[in-house]
Amino acid sequence: MTFCAQPGERVELLGARPVRGWRREAEGLYVAELSEQGLDGFRFHQLFFRGERQTLARHPNLDPAHPHTGGMLYVDAPGFLERGDFLYDKGEIPFEAWGDWSQAEVNIWPYNCWDHNIIPIADVDPAIRHIRLRYPVAGRLNEGNRYFVQNVLGALDAPGEWYVDYATGKLTFRPPGGTLTDDDVMAPAIENLIEVSGTPEAPVRYLNLRGFQLAGAEQDGIVLEGAEKCEITGNGVSNIGGVGVNAGYLRNASKGIGNRWTRGGRIRTRIHSGDRALLSGHPCADCRIAGNDVHSTGGDGITLIGTGNVAENNHLYRVGLYDMVCAGVTVYGSDNLVSHNEIHDVPRDGIFINGARNIAEYNCVRHSMLYTADNSGIALRQHDVTRAVQDRGNVLRFNKILDTIGYGSYPHCGHPPQGFGSPFCAWGIYLDGSICGVTVYGNIIARSAANSLFIQFGGGNVVENNIFVETREPVISYDSVLFFGYFMYADPQGRFDEPPNEIKHNILYYTGKDKQLYISSTWGKPDWNPRQAVFDENLIWHDGLPVRAELDGKRKYASFEEWQAAGHDRRSLVADPGFVDLAHDDFRLKPDSPAYQVGFRDINDEIGKIGAYASAERATWPLQNLILTREDPVAFTYAKPPKPIVDGFELVPAGAPPARAQVQTEGADSIRIATDAARTGLHSLCFTDAPGLQHNYSPHLTYGLRYPD
């Protein structure tokens, strides 16, 4: 059965309805009653003015020049709960002036900048500048994590901001330009625009949707659950609060992520690049999502959950507005295909894969990782070693991955803990966790923030016939073309028998005097395992500079001759590859390229096939909005002025140790929060000595000083 638009006709399916009956209450402010719109009791996190998404009232205000990296506050210090409370700086947030903050939320990038949460505030104590969250953040809270406060009427002070008081049912809006009409404003009225619901026992089969324009749902554009052999082709999906096209009904399990989910899936797993729990519905099989334009979504552009599904020839951009730990295309399952997609301007991964025997080929991924850190243009992840050695057979071939940016701050990547940088800590391809048995063939990766390829713990991966071009100046530690984490084969039980990773027949072109060819990590088990990787028959060019490598922080090779003498890259060459026009991203090779001498196979014809293509299934052709204006990220380094350590212990429950101190005791002694003898407030700190202690300085505590020199 096929549902389609008539050829030449534009058919819109809208999940939003007009908001009418506005009355002007103050200069530039308008109010409407939800009950008069049929929206009484329906909660939404989106509002559209003349087709453009507006800003939920926030503090600080949106910075138009830096809408994603500016207009931020920064956590002054984490609280006692580690994941659930923090302190803000003096004078930063006017809770007292606002009065009612009962609906307030914190929009925050916690931990090491690879997570993103939107969490309601449970409690505020302005006297001690303390915010407690209703749900824990992903990871933990660190000093300096960026955030802003939203969904507060008192913060509604800028054009385009809006707020709904759900207790009174009043929507307040400050329209851009100061005026509006009854046809200007739309609010979501339903969760998902189209739901196709089946079960494994009674799947929905052979349903085709073609040629529609979908917009305005609070959650997803199109949901396929328990579907087989269905096709979603040639549609436009935009201004969606969740996933654009959701095959398998993927959902976040956390209550503090993204938009408010009202329905959950049935299967719980941990798959995404922020290591968060996800829910999915009944998986799909042999479904095809092709030729669609998907943009301005709250979550992923397309998800494929199940087996034998295809995402092909789609154009995906500006996804992840409410859940930045997402991808242009997310795959969970086996034997799925992601091909010929144009993916760009996304906050995190272009493509994310978890499972076995999936293929990603001929995709163009560029300007990914714009607003998070520690992932890649194309990422595979599996931390469970047992699963990783089973989930083999994934293939990444003939993809072009350009300008993987990264944005963030954390000291283990060499950036100061106070401040933010970009480009920062992002890779072209990331085989994260213990990913094994992946074929990485014929890809072009250029201008990554850190490394073209990062293999973390896994083995048996074949990296062959790729073109790696890294010309960015070093901005972080581990600056090399290829990077390896510590190896998983500290395996005295002999449970795993993976062959080494193979790095062969590649072109590795890089500039920057400090950049190295290969680096392996000093984390965890730092000794280089000879089974970790073999390198040979590669073409290497460091712009005429010495070729250096470093293994486990101990074995440092100052020249290519030293590297070869250690047994690596014995049949490799050092020479200019001879690109046709590298300055204009023409990565084809000239006929006399020395790459062919080391066994590199010509991919010039394949390069021309990368990306979307003209087809009767395409929603638009040529593609629109390929070149977008993107912000120059806010980057800074600052040092907070030294200030006295003041801890009144009021945040910590009685009987617990002090939250921000390191306590050393021997057992019978203790340092605990007490509720007596407090000079001010309710709590004090009680030191309890004990006889027979080994050290005369026990019990004792220390406060860490984290100011840079």
N, C-alpha and C positions, 0 to 999 in steps of 0.2 A: 504494500500500500504506500502510495506516495502523496505527500502534501507539499505543494509547491506554489510559488507565485507565478502568475501569468507572465510569459516572456515580455519584457519591456515595462512591466509594472513594478512599482515599489510598494511592498506590503510590509507594514510595521506592526509588530506585536509588542505592546507596551505594558510593562508591569507597574507603571506609575500612573497616577491620575492627577488632574489639575487641582490645585489648591485655590479656592475662590473665597470671596467674602472678606477680603482684607479690610482692616480699619487701621488708620494711622494713629499711633499712640504717642509718639515723640518724634523729634527731628530725625527723619530717616528710618524710623522703626515702624514696622507693620506687624499686626497680629491677626491670626486666623484661628478659628475653632476647629479642632480635629473632628469633633462630632458632626459638624456640618459637611465634612468631606467624606463621611463614611469610614473614617480612619480611627475612630475612637477605640482605644485599647490596642492598636497596632503600633509596635515600636519599630522605628527605622533610624538608620544612621546615615542616610543620604538625602540630599535635597538638590533639585536641579532647577536652574534659572536659565530660561531660553536655551535649554539643552546642555548647559555646562554645570558640572558638579560644583556645589558650593561648600563652604568651610564650616564645619561644626564649631561653634564658639570656642575659642581656645586662648590660652595664655602661655607664653608670649604669642603675639599675633603672627600669622603667616608672613614670612619674608618673601615677597614676590620674586626677588632676584635669586633666592635660594629656597624654593618651596619644600625641599626634602632634607636639606642639611643645615638650614638656618632657622632662626626663630626658635631656638632651643634653650632649655635650662640643663644643668648638669648636676648629677647627684653629688651632694656635699659629702655624704658619708652613708654607707649602708647601716641599717639598724640591727637590732638583736636577731631578727628572724632570718637574716641572710637573704632570703628570697621574697620576703613579704613586707618590708618596711624600709624607709630611708629618711634621711634628713635633707632638708633644702636649705639654701643659704639665706642669711638674714635679709629681709626686705624683698625677696624674690617673688613671692606669691601672696596676693592680698586676700587671703581667706576671710579675715575679719570684715573687710569692706564688702566682700561678695555676699556675706550673710548665708544664703542657701547654696550649699555645694553638695547636696544630697545625691545628685546624679553625676557628680564629677568623676572623670576617668583620667588615668595616666596613660599616655601614649609613649611607650618607652622602648629603647633598644638596650636590653640588659646584657650582662655578662661580657663577653668579648666581641661584641658587635656582630655576632652571627645569629642573633635572635631578635624578635620583635613582638611586643605584647601591647594590647589595649585592655586595661584592667580597671574596673571600678574602684574608687577609693572607699575604704571602709571607715576610716577615722582619721581625723586631723587634730593635732595639738599645736596650735600656733605658738604657744609659749616656748616650746622647745623645738619648733620648726620640724615636726615629725609627721610623716604620712604613713599610714598603714593601709595596705592593699587588701582587697577582698579575697584575691586568689594569689598564689605565688607566681613569680615570673619564671620563665624558662631559664635554666642555669642558675645564676645567682646575680645579685646586685653588686656592682663595683662602684667605687668612687669615680666620678667623671662620666658615668653612663648618661647619654643624652635623652631628654624627654621633654614633653610639654603636657599641660593640663587642659582637658577639653570637656565639653558638655556642661558648661556652667553659664547661667544667664548673665551673671555679673561680668563675664569676660566678653560679652557680645558688644564689641566696640569698634569693629572694622567692617567696611563694605564687604558683602558676600557672606557674612557670618549669620548663623541661625541657631535656634535652640527650641526644643520642645519640653515644656513642663508637663510630664505625664500625670502628675497629680491633678492638674486643672484642665489638661487637654488643650493647652494653648501653644501654638507655634508662633515664635517671634523671629522675624527676619529683617535684616538690614540689606536691601537689594543694592547691587552695584549701580551707581548712577542716581540712587536716591528715590526712584519711583518704580512702580510696577503696575501691571494690569492683571485681570483674572486669568489670562492665558499664559502668563509668564512662568509660573512656578509649578513644578511637578514633584510629587512625593511617592515613594514606592508603596504599593498597596497589596502586593503578594510576595511570597517567598521566592518561588522558582517560576520562570515563565512557562517552560514546557517540562513535564515530567513523564518519562516513559518507564513504567514500573513492572518488572517481571520477577520471577524467582528461578532458581536452578531447575525446579521441577516444572515450572510453567513459564519459560522465557518468552519475551516479546521478540518476534522474528520479522525480518523483511519490512521494517518500517523505514521510510525515507522522508527526510525533511530537507527542502531545497529552496533557496532563494529568498529567505525572509530577513528582515531587519528586526533584531530583538534588543530591547533596552529597558532599563528602569526597574529591574527586579531587585528586591532587597538581598537575595542570595544569588542563585545561579541562573544562567541563561537557559541552558538545556541540560537536563539530567537524564542519563540512561542508566537504569539499574536492572540487572538480570536480563540484559538485551543480547540478542545474537543476530549477526548479519544485518544490522541496521546501518543506515548511512545518513550522515549530517553533512551536506555539501552546499557550498556557495552562499552561506549566510553571513550576515554582519551582526556581531554581538558586541555591545558596548554599554558603558554606564551600568555595570552589574556589580553588586556588592560582594559576590563570592567568585565562583569559578565560571568561566565563559561557557565551555562545553565539558560536562563532567560525566565521563563514561566510567561507571563504578561507584558513583556517589561518594567521593572522597570528602571527609570532614576532619576538622581538628578535634581531638579529644579534650584538649585543654579548654577551660572556661575563660581563659584570659588571653585569647588570641583572636585578632581580626574582628570581623563583624560578629554579632551575636547569633550563634547557630541555634535554630529552633528544632531541628531534627538531627538525629545522630545516625551513624551507620551501625552495622552489625558485627563487623570484624575489627578487632583492635590490633594495631601493629605500631612499630617505630621505624619509620623509613626516611623521614626527610632530613635535609641537610642541617637543620638545627637540632637534630636528635630529639624530636618531639613525638609524642604519641598522636597517632592519627586513627580515624575510624573510616571504614569504607562500607558501602552497601554490598549487595550481591554483585559479583564481578560480571563483566561483559566479555563476549567472545566474538571474534571476527567482525567487529564493527569498524566502520570507516568514517573518519572525520577529515574532510578534504575541502580545500578551496575556500575556507572561511577567513574572514577578517575579524580578529578578536582584539579588543583593546579597552583600556579604562575599566579594568576589572579589579575587584577587591582582593582576589586570590589568584590561583593559577589561571593561565589561559585555557589550556586543555589538559585533562587528566585521562589516562588510559589505565584502568584497573582490570586485570584479567589476562586473557590469552588471545593471541592472534589479532589484536586490534591494530589499526593504522591511523596515524596522524600525518597527513601528506598535503603539501602545497598550501599551507595556511600562512597567514600573515599575522604575527602576534607582537604586540608592543604595549608598553605602559600598563603592565599587569601589576598585581600585588599592592594595591593602594591601601588596603587594610591589613594585609598579612604579607609582610615582605619576605618571609621565609617560604618562598614559593618558586615556581619556575614557569617559563613559557609553556613547556610541555612536561608533565610529570608522568612517569611510567612506573607501575608496580605490578609485576606479574612476569609472564614468560612469552616468548615468541611474538613480541609486539614490534611494530615498525614505525619509526619516526623519520620521515624523509622529506627533503625539498621544502622545508619550512623556512620562512624569513622571520627571525626572532631578534628583536633589538629593543634597547631602552627599557630594560627590566631591572628590578631592584636586586635580584639575586641570580640564580642559575638560568641559563637559557633552556637547558634540557636536564632533567634529573631522572635517573634510572635506578630501580632496585628490582632484582630478579635475575632470570637466566635466559640466555639465547635471544635477547632483545637486540635490535639493530637501530642505530642512528646513523643516517647517511645523507649526504648531499644537502645538509642544512647550513644556512648562513646565520651565525650567531655573532652579534656585535653589540658593543656597549651594554654588556651585562655586568652584574655585580656593582650597580651604580651606588647603592646606599647601604650595603652590608659588607662584611668582611669574611674571609676564610672560606671561600668556595670558588666556583669556577663557571666558565661558559657551559661546559658539559660535565656533569658530575655523576659518579656511581658511588653508592655507599652501602656497606654492610659490615658492621663491627663484630658480628657473631662469626667467629672463624669457621665453625662447623658449617654454618649456612653459606659462608663465602666460598668454601671449596666446592660446595654443591652448585651454587648459582654461577655456573661457568657459561662460556660461550657467547657472552655479549660482544658486539662488534661496533666499533666507532670508525667509520670510513668516509673519506672524501667530504668531511665537514670543513667549513672555513670559520674560524673563531678569531675575531679581531677585537682588540680594545676591551679586554676584561679588566675592569677598572678597580673596584674595591674601595670601600670607605670605612674608616674606623680608627680605633686606638686601643692598643694593649701592648704592654712592654715586651712580651716574648717574641714579637715580630720586630723589635728594634725601634719602636716609636715610643716617645715619652708617654708615661701614663696619663699626664694631664695634657690633653690636646688631641687633635684629629688630623689625619692625613689622607690624601688621595692623590695619585693611585696608591693602593694599599692592600697587601696581603690577599691576592686573588690570582688564580691560575687559569690557563686555557682549558686543560682537562685535569680532573681530579679523580683518581681512583682511591677513594676515601675508605678508611677502615681496613678491612682485610680482603678487599676485592681481588679475586683471582681469575685467571683464565680469560682476560679480555684481549681482543685483537684491536689495536689502535693503528690504523693503516691509511695512508694517503691523505691525512688531514693537513690543513694549513693553519698554523697558529701564530699570531703576530701581536706584539705590543701588549703582553700581559703585565699586570702590575708586579708580579713576582716571578713565576716560572711558567714556561709553556706547559709542562706536565709535572704533576706531583703524584707519585705512587707512595702511599703511606705504609701499609703493613703487608700487602699481599704479594703473591708470587705467581709465576706461570703466565704473566702478561707479556704479550708480544707487541713491541712498539717498533713499527717498521714502515719505511718509505714515506715518512712524514716530513713536512717542511716547517721548521721552527725558526721564527724570526723575532728576536727580542732586542729592540732598540731603545727601550726606555732607560733612563738613568736609574741606577740602583736607589731604591727608597726604603728597603727593609733588609733585615738580616736574611740569610739563606738565599742571596741573590744569585741565581744561576739559571741556566736554560732548563735543565731537568733536576728534580729534587726528589729525594727518597727519605721517608720516615724510617724509624727503626723497624727491623724485620721481625716477622711473627715467628720465625723458626728457632726461637729458644725453646726447643721441643724435645725434652729428654724422653718423653714417652713414645716418640716416633709416630704420633697420630697423623701427621700431615706429610705428604711427600710431593709437594709442588716443585716443579722445576724452577730455575731462576727466571727472573724477568729478562727478556731479550731486548736490547737496544741496538738495532742494526739497520743499515741502508737508509739512514735518515740524513737530512740536511739540517745542520745546526748553525745558524747565522746569528751573531750577536755582537753588540757594541758595548761601550762603557768599560773603562779601564779596570774597574773593580769587579765586574761580573765574571763568574766562573762557569765552566762548562757543566760540571756535575757537582752536586753537594749531597751528602747523606747526613742525616740528623744525628745530633748527639743526645737526643732524648732517650729515656727509658734504658734500653740495652744498647749502648753505643758501639759495641765492637762490630766492625764491618764483617758481615757474613759473606763469604765468597759465593754462596748460592743466591745472594740477594739480586744480583744483576750481572749480565755479561754485556760488554760493549764491543762492537766491531763493525767494520765496513761502513763507517759513517763519513760524511763529508762535513768538515768543521771549519768555520771561518770566524775569527774574532777581530775582523777589520784590521788585520795585520799585527795585532797585539798578541802577547803570549797566551797560550791556552793553558788554563789552570783548572785543577779539580781538588776536591777535598772529601775524604771519606771519614766519617765518624769523629771529626774534629782532631784526629790524631795523624792520619795519613794525608799529608798535604803535598801536592805536586805542583811545582812552580813552572813547569814547562810541559809541552806535549811529549817531549822526549822522555822526561821522567815518568809521565803517565804510561807511555808505551812500555818503558822498561819494567814497569810493575805488572805487565801482562794485559793491559787494557787497550782496546782500539788498535790492535797490532796492524790490521790491514786498512785502517782508516786513513784519510788524507786531510791535510790542511790546505784549503784553497778557496778562492772566491767562487760561489756557485754559479754566477752568471745569470741572474734573473733578467727577464726582459725589461721590466721597468718597476723596480722595487719602490721608488718614490711615489708611484701612483698605484700601489698595491697590485701590480701585475706580477704574480708569483710564478708565471710560466718560465721554463728554463730555455736558454738558448741552445741550439743544436750541439755546440761544442762544450757544454757544461761538464766539468770534471765529476759531477755527481754520478754520471753514468759509469765512470770507472770503478766505483765502489758498489755497483749493483743496484743503484736507484732506478726504479722503473718509471718511465715517462707518465706523468699524470696531466699533461697539458690539456688533453681533451676532456678529462674528468672535471677540471677546474671550471670549464665553461658550462657544466651541467649543475653547478651548485646553486641552491636557492630555489625560489618559487618559479613557476613557469606558466605560460599562457595555456589556458584550458577552458573549455565550456563550463567546467565546474567552478571556476574562480568567481568569487563575489565581485571583484573589481579587477580590471587589467587596463593599463599598467597599474602596479601597486601604488596606493596613495600613502602619504605621510612617511615616506622612507627616510627623509632627513628631518629630524626634529630638533628644536632648540632645547638644549639641556644646560643645566646650571653649572657654573664653575663652583665645585664643592667648597664649602667653608672649611678651610684648613688652618690650623693654628697650633702653637705650642705656648703654654703659659705655665708659670710657676706660682702657686698660691703663696702669699706672704706667710711666713711663720706666725703661728698664733699659739697661745697656751692650750694645753690639753685640758679640757673641762668635761668631766663626766659625772653627772649627778646620779647615774644608775637608775633613773626613773623608768626607763624603757624595759628593763629586764625584770622578769618575775622573781620573787623571793626564792632563795635556794639555788639559783642558777649562778654560774660564774659571770664576771663582767663581760659585756659583749665585745668590746673593742680592744681587749688586752689579752696578752698571752700569759696563761697561768701555769706555774709549775708547782706540783705538789707530789707527795710520796705515798699518799694513801690515807693515813689517819688525820693528817693535817688538811686544811681546806681554805679556800678563798671564795666566799659566797655573798650574794646579795642578801641583806637583812632588812627587816622592817622596824627595827628599833634604833634608837640613838642617832637618828638623822638630824643634822644641824638645820637643813632646809629640805623641803619636800618630804617624801614618805620613805625613801630607801637610803640605806647606807651600805658600806662595804665592810664585811666582817672577816678578819684574818683569825684562823684558829690554829694554834700551835699544837704539837703533840710530842710526847717523849720518844726518844730512840730514833729520831730522824737521822738519815745518813749524812745530810748536808746541813750545816748550820744556817744557810740562807733560805732554807725551805720553811714555810711556803713563801713564794714570791711571784710578782707579776711584772711584766714589761709592756710598755706601749711603743709600737713601732713608729718611727719618724719617716715619712714618705716624701720629704721635700727633696727636689734635685739639688745638686751641688751648685 
